[in-house]
Amino acid sequence: MRCPACRQPVREGVESCPACGLTLAALDPHLGLPPQLTAPVADPQGLLSAGQTRTMTAAVRSLEQGFPDIHALVVAASAPEGLTPELYAFWLFNRTGLFSPVEKGGDNHGLLLFLDASSHRAVAVLGYGLEPLFPESAITTALELATEALTRRSPADACLNFFNELQQQFHHAASQWPAVFGEVTAAPWFESATGALELPQSALADELF
């Protein structure tokens, strides 16, 4: 992952950013108790209409149906004064109990999309289990489309743009997952017991999602 403050790479399991020293605990005194967030769309400040919430819920469900191991949440709110959307989204991801205790490290396939009502920007936080599965450019492209809609004051379109683009990026990235994990497809072989030509099949994507 990248540090939400300085954007420098941070390895899994490191408690503080080696570049700027940011820690999750350092944010706690400034933010108090975490808000209660309800998946798949959280609107703690009452910014969304019922229709917008339904549209955004459908977009999240569509992604989760296509990739059942992904747990996504959209939060529409204004980041607290003095805190960037990236830092607030990072804190929400880690402090609001969105994921079960067993979903840690590489087992965390969580995704939080934060739509900041003040800056009209979209930011995303991914669990460590999702980060190696597709390039950072995939999220960047999806966020650019979401932010463009937010500048038009359309959070529902921002959500749709983000998840539609992300689904396309996931499908494209899935074809590259065997190479990412060092899996080499073996050549066809003849099964001696049957005399039939056997074609190797990779189950990597099925195991992940």
C-alpha positions, 0 to 999 in steps of 0.5 A: 500500500501507499501511505495516505499522508505522503504516498510512499510505499508501505509494506504489510505489517508495518505500523508506521510509515517509514517516510513520514512516521504516520501511524493509525493511532496518531489519528485516533485523538483527532477523530474520537469514536468511529462512526457506525457505518452500514454497508453497502452505502453509508451516509452518516451526514444525510447527504444522499437521497433515497434514489441515490442510495438505491443506485449506489447500492446496486453498483456495489452489489453488482461488483460483489456478485461478479467477485464474491470475495470482495467486500465493498463499502461506499461512504458519502461524507465530508472529511473532518476539517484539517484532515485530507479525504485520504487520511479520513478514508484510511482511518474509517477503513481500519477503525470502523469494524467493516471487516471481521477479525480474520480478514487481516493482511493478505486475507483482506479483500475489502474496498472502501470508496470515500466520496468527499462532499467538501472537496468533491473528490473520490478516494479509495482504500483497498485491503492488502489482499486486493492490492497485488491483483491489479495495477495501481493505474486501475484504481487511479482511472476509476477514481478519476471517473468518479471525481469527475462526476462529483464535480458535477455534484452527482455522487450516484454517477460517481459511484456508478462510474467507479464500480463500472470501470473497476469491474472492467479493470478486474476482468482485464487484470484477472487474465494476468493473475497467474503471471503475478503469482508466478504460476506457469502453465504446463504443457498438455500431456497424455494420461497413461491410464486413459490415453487421452490428451489432458489440457492443464487448467489454472484454478488460481482465479477460482481460488481467489474469487 
